[in-house]
Amino acid sequence: MGFPWLRELLGYNEARQNGGAAVATRNILNFIGATVVDNPITGATDISFVAGEAAAREWHVGQGPGMYPTIAAGVAAASADPDLAVDNRGSVVIHPGFYNMSAGGRIDVPSYLSIGGVPGGRGTVQLFNNASDMFRVVGDNVWFHDFLIEGSATSFYAFDCNDKSRVHIERVDMFNNGGVATQRFLTQSGANWSVLKICDCEVDFRGTSDYACHIFNTSGSARLVDLWVEHCFSDAFALTTFGGSFDLSKLRDARFWFNTIRGNNTNTAGVFHNTGVRVRNGGSTGITCEFGPMNALGVEAGSGGRATSGDANTTITLGGGIMRGASSAGTLTNPGNLTYITQ
């Protein structure tokens, strides 16, 4: 758990090898207000401090003394903490390195947990999994931040939000890194979820078809979901048939602000493949999607494709920026704020 420097300073890991010294060290830690638990999963020592209100917990993953050797082990330890709660949230902190998660399978992430790289580790904390989805959210109120996904040559997702609410993904990138990356970034589907925030992420999607992100409401009718995508870059640049970056269905209150979302187009008899954001009605009415200022969506000028495309019974509002090829069988509203619809 957290405070590996404290364990090193007090020599606690070494002291455990000697019963008397271990007891003495534990007494010192208890005296200064620490809770000490020998974790049965990894053998590491968990140390936390409680002063009045319960303190947030940390589980460190990396190669340093007392750290969990894998992300799965760190999340398992966090999941086993009975005190993880709305007023006592925790973090799995991943230190720089390459983490191949293929053998361990998908990791389930419980409520009130943050999984992220160390500050500044966005490009040095590298995750890879070519055997399954990386993370599945199994509780509300979950955060992912500050790491790099090496996209694999699979159609798995990096994140399965699993119909859970208040999921936040910030400063997470998914790049090709020299391979043929067809891995998709995110799926959220269900009748109950609300609040999905994707901010400051960069995604290079190499799939030849389909979308990097699927975000669906499966309830009987459209409903407010509070989807917010801001300051992101997404590129679907290997398409040979229809696809793009975001595939939305039956949503109200979907908003895209300050993004660059683009893709390539292989022209097959005048048919262009890329759609930056697909807005589907899902058999319902009242669907809304808003694009705020400074979005540059679609593809290069003159190359075809759509910045966004809507079904009947959808309302798409273009609030500013460059929206090449934007179209809709429903309502396409353009307030005139420097938005360009044509190629």
KOLDOPA-789970 format. One line per field, with one value per residue (C-alpha): residue number from 0; residue in three letters; x, y, z. Coordinates in pm, whole numbers. Layout:
N
seq = (NUM;...)
type = (ALA;...)
xx = (X;...)
yy = (Y;...)
zz = (Z;...)
END
This chain:
343
seq = (0;1;2;3;4;5;6;7;8;9;10;11;12;13;14;15;16;17;18;19;20;21;22;23;24;25;26;27;28;29;30;31;32;33;34;35;36;37;38;39;40;41;42;43;44;45;46;47;48;49;50;51;52;53;54;55;56;57;58;59;60;61;62;63;64;65;66;67;68;69;70;71;72;73;74;75;76;77;78;79;80;81;82;83;84;85;86;87;88;89;90;91;92;93;94;95;96;97;98;99;100;101;102;103;104;105;106;107;108;109;110;111;112;113;114;115;116;117;118;119;120;121;122;123;124;125;126;127;128;129;130;131;132;133;134;135;136;137;138;139;140;141;142;143;144;145;146;147;148;149;150;151;152;153;154;155;156;157;158;159;160;161;162;163;164;165;166;167;168;169;170;171;172;173;174;175;176;177;178;179;180;181;182;183;184;185;186;187;188;189;190;191;192;193;194;195;196;197;198;199;200;201;202;203;204;205;206;207;208;209;210;211;212;213;214;215;216;217;218;219;220;221;222;223;224;225;226;227;228;229;230;231;232;233;234;235;236;237;238;239;240;241;242;243;244;245;246;247;248;249;250;251;252;253;254;255;256;257;258;259;260;261;262;263;264;265;266;267;268;269;270;271;272;273;274;275;276;277;278;279;280;281;282;283;284;285;286;287;288;289;290;291;292;293;294;295;296;297;298;299;300;301;302;303;304;305;306;307;308;309;310;311;312;313;314;315;316;317;318;319;320;321;322;323;324;325;326;327;328;329;330;331;332;333;334;335;336;337;338;339;340;341;342)
type = (MET;GLY;PHE;PRO;TRP;LEU;ARG;GLU;LEU;LEU;GLY;TYR;ASN;GLU;ALA;ARG;GLN;ASN;GLY;GLY;ALA;ALA;VAL;ALA;THR;ARG;ASN;ILE;LEU;ASN;PHE;ILE;GLY;ALA;THR;VAL;VAL;ASP;ASN;PRO;ILE;THR;GLY;ALA;THR;ASP;ILE;SER;PHE;VAL;ALA;GLY;GLU;ALA;ALA;ALA;ARG;GLU;TRP;HIS;VAL;GLY;GLN;GLY;PRO;GLY;MET;TYR;PRO;THR;ILE;ALA;ALA;GLY;VAL;ALA;ALA;ALA;SER;ALA;ASP;PRO;ASP;LEU;ALA;VAL;ASP;ASN;ARG;GLY;SER;VAL;VAL;ILE;HIS;PRO;GLY;PHE;TYR;ASN;MET;SER;ALA;GLY;GLY;ARG;ILE;ASP;VAL;PRO;SER;TYR;LEU;SER;ILE;GLY;GLY;VAL;PRO;GLY;GLY;ARG;GLY;THR;VAL;GLN;LEU;PHE;ASN;ASN;ALA;SER;ASP;MET;PHE;ARG;VAL;VAL;GLY;ASP;ASN;VAL;TRP;PHE;HIS;ASP;PHE;LEU;ILE;GLU;GLY;SER;ALA;THR;SER;PHE;TYR;ALA;PHE;ASP;CYS;ASN;ASP;LYS;SER;ARG;VAL;HIS;ILE;GLU;ARG;VAL;ASP;MET;PHE;ASN;ASN;GLY;GLY;VAL;ALA;THR;GLN;ARG;PHE;LEU;THR;GLN;SER;GLY;ALA;ASN;TRP;SER;VAL;LEU;LYS;ILE;CYS;ASP;CYS;GLU;VAL;ASP;PHE;ARG;GLY;THR;SER;ASP;TYR;ALA;CYS;HIS;ILE;PHE;ASN;THR;SER;GLY;SER;ALA;ARG;LEU;VAL;ASP;LEU;TRP;VAL;GLU;HIS;CYS;PHE;SER;ASP;ALA;PHE;ALA;LEU;THR;THR;PHE;GLY;GLY;SER;PHE;ASP;LEU;SER;LYS;LEU;ARG;ASP;ALA;ARG;PHE;TRP;PHE;ASN;THR;ILE;ARG;GLY;ASN;ASN;THR;ASN;THR;ALA;GLY;VAL;PHE;HIS;ASN;THR;GLY;VAL;ARG;VAL;ARG;ASN;GLY;GLY;SER;THR;GLY;ILE;THR;CYS;GLU;PHE;GLY;PRO;MET;ASN;ALA;LEU;GLY;VAL;GLU;ALA;GLY;SER;GLY;GLY;ARG;ALA;THR;SER;GLY;ASP;ALA;ASN;THR;THR;ILE;THR;LEU;GLY;GLY;GLY;ILE;MET;ARG;GLY;ALA;SER;SER;ALA;GLY;THR;LEU;THR;ASN;PRO;GLY;ASN;LEU;THR;TYR;ILE;THR;GLN)
xx = (0;108;408;678;936;819;863;1212;1300;1194;1335;1000;1025;1363;1244;966;1231;1303;1003;1122;1230;903;702;911;874;500;473;652;416;111;242;257;-96;-44;-245;-20;-153;46;-140;-210;-234;114;299;353;285;-4;34;-233;-292;-624;-661;-1018;-1181;-1067;-780;-780;-578;-303;-174;151;236;590;937;1020;1041;704;515;268;431;122;-176;-405;-245;-279;-644;-713;-570;-777;-1092;-1038;-1034;-1368;-1327;-1323;-1627;-1762;-1589;-1275;-1169;-852;-593;-391;-77;122;491;679;731;579;292;184;-159;-237;-179;-377;-698;-944;-929;-1254;-1250;-1479;-1646;-1452;-1120;-879;-630;-357;7;227;209;386;376;137;399;609;340;263;-13;-71;-327;-392;-598;-898;-1044;-815;-1054;-1418;-1593;-1800;-1904;-1996;-1749;-1431;-1138;-865;-582;-223;-113;-44;-216;-17;-294;-297;-393;-727;-1082;-1097;-1172;-937;-1233;-1568;-1775;-2037;-2347;-2188;-2223;-1978;-1683;-1401;-1115;-852;-506;-511;-364;-392;-130;-11;350;486;226;-106;-342;-708;-794;-1091;-1085;-1413;-1759;-2046;-2382;-2685;-3015;-2899;-2570;-2519;-2219;-1930;-1645;-1358;-1104;-758;-713;-540;-653;-506;-758;-619;-929;-1028;-1396;-1616;-1569;-1310;-1583;-1932;-2162;-2519;-2831;-3035;-3342;-3679;-3644;-3382;-3270;-3030;-2694;-2446;-2175;-1891;-1591;-1342;-990;-946;-778;-914;-805;-955;-703;-702;-1066;-1146;-1520;-1759;-1648;-1490;-1431;-1759;-2075;-2366;-2715;-3029;-2854;-2965;-2713;-2404;-2150;-1818;-1604;-1253;-1175;-1000;-1174;-1075;-1019;-915;-1140;-1086;-1305;-1499;-1710;-1776;-1857;-1655;-1611;-1520;-1777;-1625;-1933;-2229;-2555;-2816;-3175;-3191;-3557;-3644;-3699;-3556;-3189;-2953;-2582;-2396;-2060;-1907;-1639;-1312;-1395;-1209;-1391;-1399;-1107;-882;-1056;-1189;-1143;-1504;-1635;-1848;-1762;-2092;-2396;-2738;-3043;-3401;-3538;-3199;-3098;-2731;-2617;-2297;-2168;-1843;-1530;-1478;-1736;-1663;-1939;-2173;-2512;-2828;-3156;-3293;-3228;-2888;-2869;-2594;-2593;-2338;-2044;-1765;-1886;-1816;-2040;-1921;-1598)
yy = (0;363;512;269;529;492;117;166;434;220;-100;-267;-519;-636;-628;-872;-1140;-1105;-1142;-904;-634;-667;-619;-318;-159;-226;-62;246;268;224;489;750;665;407;94;-197;-507;-788;-849;-1222;-1187;-1058;-1068;-693;-471;-226;92;360;658;753;1093;1193;1138;824;895;795;482;413;88;129;-89;-110;-253;-64;-215;-314;-241;-475;-638;-624;-396;-693;-751;-385;-371;-701;-555;-240;-442;-639;-323;-314;55;174;401;736;916;700;666;501;504;238;429;279;364;393;72;-163;-377;-672;-764;-1034;-1334;-1193;-1121;-837;-638;-553;-209;-144;178;473;368;563;381;599;657;868;1244;1307;936;967;851;627;407;172;-94;-377;-657;-858;-1135;-952;-614;-429;-291;-355;-113;-302;-9;357;644;521;720;629;871;932;623;502;205;22;-73;-442;-617;-724;-593;-586;-267;-88;17;-156;88;-185;32;199;568;851;705;950;894;1167;1196;841;779;478;464;216;198;17;-259;-295;-166;-246;-237;-15;243;233;81;200;30;-13;124;275;460;835;1068;963;1213;1169;1451;1520;1179;1093;787;649;386;154;-58;-104;-79;3;283;346;423;275;467;333;379;57;170;196;564;835;978;1232;1066;1356;1248;1500;1471;1757;1840;1501;1391;1086;958;662;655;293;252;44;44;243;347;632;756;776;569;704;561;691;960;1300;1555;1436;1718;1751;2059;2159;1829;1721;1413;1295;992;872;786;512;618;319;429;767;627;778;579;803;949;1131;1106;886;989;708;729;368;356;651;1027;1332;1247;1547;1601;1932;2032;2330;2572;2484;2132;2030;1718;1504;1471;1686;1941;1793;1427;1344;1181;1325;1515;1392;1213;1186;965;1088;1216;1348;1709;1799;2148;2286;2554;2651;2519;2323;2051;1921;1719;1736;1593;1456;1296;1477;1838;1998;2334;2580;2905;3046;3061;3004;2653;2519;2234;2191;2033)
zz = (0;25;199;71;173;535;528;388;645;938;790;844;558;684;1044;962;925;1297;1524;1795;1556;1364;1681;1778;1438;1435;1776;1645;1349;1571;1809;1531;1419;1145;1077;972;794;630;304;256;-122;-195;134;114;412;395;601;635;860;1013;1178;1252;914;735;498;131;64;-188;-333;-528;-829;-961;-901;-582;-232;-93;-415;-579;-883;-1107;-1157;-1094;-752;-658;-759;-579;-258;-298;-370;-51;163;348;426;63;48;-67;221;209;-153;-272;-549;-727;-823;-1113;-1135;-1468;-1661;-1918;-1786;-2000;-1867;-2125;-1898;-1606;-1795;-1751;-1426;-1247;-1083;-782;-670;-528;-678;-898;-1122;-1262;-1330;-1110;-1181;-1510;-1597;-1889;-2140;-1915;-1759;-2048;-2043;-2291;-2321;-2637;-2474;-2325;-2240;-2000;-1738;-1654;-1419;-1160;-939;-974;-917;-1084;-1229;-1480;-1550;-1662;-1851;-2205;-2366;-2629;-2870;-2954;-3277;-3131;-3126;-2745;-2552;-2317;-2099;-2048;-1843;-1794;-1738;-1432;-1353;-1292;-1481;-1550;-1797;-1808;-1967;-2105;-2451;-2684;-2958;-3215;-3092;-3395;-3428;-3604;-3337;-3395;-3026;-2942;-2666;-2476;-2454;-2237;-2282;-2061;-1939;-1608;-1644;-1633;-1628;-1850;-1877;-2125;-2106;-2249;-2416;-2745;-2941;-3265;-3376;-3643;-3696;-4060;-3961;-3661;-3406;-3135;-2878;-2847;-2609;-2603;-2395;-2412;-2216;-2388;-2476;-2501;-2168;-2021;-1970;-1928;-2173;-2186;-2423;-2398;-2522;-2691;-3014;-3196;-3535;-3724;-4007;-4131;-4235;-4542;-4470;-4252;-3904;-3709;-3356;-3160;-3210;-3001;-2966;-2796;-2590;-2470;-2343;-2532;-2561;-2746;-2679;-2794;-2968;-3287;-3428;-3773;-3993;-4336;-4628;-4881;-5168;-5299;-5595;-5436;-5089;-4806;-4490;-4198;-3960;-3664;-3441;-3543;-3374;-3385;-3269;-3146;-3240;-3015;-3036;-2858;-2918;-2878;-2941;-2912;-3056;-2883;-3002;-3174;-3282;-3597;-3705;-4015;-4252;-4465;-4680;-5004;-4905;-4819;-4508;-4230;-3915;-3775;-3911;-3748;-3789;-3815;-3482;-3373;-3314;-3366;-3268;-3423;-3191;-3358;-3526;-3846;-3911;-4260;-4418;-4118;-4211;-4055;-4152;-3848;-3741;-3795;-3616;-3702;-3502;-3746;-3507;-3760;-3838;-4187;-4301;-4657;-4775)
END
